[in-house]
Amino acid sequence: MSEAVQRTVVKINGFVLHRPRMTPLFVAIVLMAALSLLFVWSRLQAINLEYDISRLETEIRSESEDLTRLKLEAAHLGSHKRIERLARHELGLQLPAPGQIIRVD
């Protein structure tokens, strides 16, 4: 009592869909979708890296300006005229008298 099982064939405007032909088409669609997602992901990563580079360049520029400002401040604070003026006026120091200097050999 074997009954023959009939396969259903879908016809749309003369286009016949057979099940074995759908698998390669489905695989191709999935592959194209995966490649598209990979492309979009890589573009997003590149854009994020560009933002990071821009932020770091801004930070480097700011730190460079701070370094220049600090070098100028250090040069001003270490000047001999300023140190001598502070020693004389604020600390009350004077040059030593000739008898106060003792040379140790």
N, C-alpha and C positions, 0 to 999 in steps of 0.2 A: 503494500500500500504506500508506495512512495508517491508523494505528490510533488509535482514540480513547483518550485517557488519562483514566482515571477519577480524579476527586478523592476523596481520602479525607475523609470527614466523621466527626468524632468525636462520638458521642452518649453523654452520661452522664445517666442519669435524666431523659431527655427534654430536656436542655439541649444544644443543638447549638453546637459551637465551629467557627466559620469563620475562616480565617486573616485575612481583611481586617479583622475586628472585633478581633483581638488587638492590632494596632498601636496604636490609640488607647488601649486599656486599659493596654498596656505603657508608653506615653508618660505616661499619667496617674499610674501607679505610680512611675515614675522621677521625675516632677516632684514628687510628694508626698514621696518619700524625700529629694530634694534640698532641698526646703523645710524638712523636719524637721531635716535635718542643719544647715541654715543657722540655724534657730531654736536648736538645741542649742549650736552654736558661738557665737552671739551671747550666750546666757546664760552660757556659760563665760567669755567675755571680760568680761562685766559683773561676774561674781563675782571674777575676777582683779583688775579695776580697784578693786572695793570693798576687797579685801585690800591693794592698794597704797595706797589712800587711808588706810586704818586705820594701816598701818605709817608712812606719812608724818606723820599726825597725832600718833602717838606720838613720832616723832622730833622734830617741832616742839615738842611739850610738853617733851621732855627738854632740847632746846637752849634753850628759853625759861627753864627752871629754871637751867641753867648760866649764862645771861646775867645773871639776877638775882643769882646767887651771885657772879659775877665783878664786878658793879657794886658789891655790898656790900664785897667784898674791896678793890677799888680805892679806895672811899671810906675804908676803914679805913687802908690803906697811905698814903694821901695826907693824912691828918689832920695839922694843924700841931703838935699836942701830941706825937704819935708821932715826927715828924721832929725836933723840938727835943730830945726825950729821947734819941734815937739819936745826935744830933750831940754832945750834952754827955757822955753816959756811954760810948758805944762809940768815938767818934772823938776825944774829949777837947777839943772846940771850946768856946770861951767867947765871951761878948759882947765886941765890940771896946772898947778903952779910948778915952776921948775924944780922945786925941792920935793914934790910929791911923786915924781916918777923915779922908780928904782929899777934898774935893769938887772935881771937875773940871768946868769950865764950857766 
